[in-house]
Amino acid sequence: MGRADRPILIETPLSRRASLHRRAAEHPRCDEQEQSGEARHHCQARHGEAGSPPSLHCPTVPVPFELVIFDCDGVLVDSERLAIPIDRAVLAELGWALTETEVVERFLGRSDRAMAEGVATHLGRPLPDDWDEGYQHLYRQAFEKELAPVPGIVEALDLISTPTCVASSGTLDNIRYRLVLTGLYPRFEGRMFSATEVARGKPAPDLFLHAAERMRARPSACAVIEDSRYGVEAARAAGMRAFGYAGGLTPAVWLEGPGTVVFQDMRELPGLLDQA
């Protein structure tokens, strides 16, 4: 077959990754002169110590992500736009008037426990354990009327073949409730983790490390998708690659930092994960 008769092959991110893995299987010793960091360590663990003769034909094979960890609110479900105005009204009724930006800066991405502690500290008095029960109907009414998936997330999930899970500051009941309302629950059933399961919530790394352990993934091979400054800080503290979604309420500059990719459209995510 001549060059003009050969079929045209269009390389996609998935076909490119498959090609790399196929070539790695055909040439099982990686060229260590082209590698660095974790990829070199992976190669040495598989093929022997540094200094052994490398193959001249084997390309550098990137270490793919073993797990993609999604936050829930503001990443999977577009709940923050509905909840923040209610948060402001509740806080004002308790005696703490804040702007929307101040609520986002102080509490977006934090657990209910952290929010209660912050409010109690500001007011100078402890809050009862059931302090927020009288307000829950406000959130339910708003969610049942308007809650939807984050724009582009369904398309992104359809293209991500890496194992996924949810790790959220909310309770398991709240995570399940939001995912059921938006039709996303079947995509994450049995793979949901809450800050109530660990000693410290975000920005501590505990929740993400817990999710990685339960999913049997190495922290260094995990990607975390977050929309809050506390979430990306927790991902960095866990030694994971952070992807900060700035298409919601959090300004992009609050998400920037080492080991973090900031993006605006969820449809970009599959390509960003493949390139990382």
Secondary structure, 3 states (H helix, E strand, C coil): CCHHHCCCCCCCHHHHHHHHHHHHHHCCCCCHHHCCHHHHHHHHHHHCCCCCCCCCCCCCCCCCCCEEEECCECCCECCHHHHHHHHHHHHHHHCCCCCHHHHHHHHCCCCHHHHHHHHHHHHCCCCCCCCCHHHHHHHHHHHHHHCCECCCHHHHHHHCCCCEEEEECCCHHHHHHHHHHHCCHHHHCCCEEEHHHCCCCCCCCHHHHHHHHHCCCCHHHEEEEECCHHHHHHHHHCCCEEEEECCCCCCHHHHCCCCEEEECCHHHHHHHHHHC
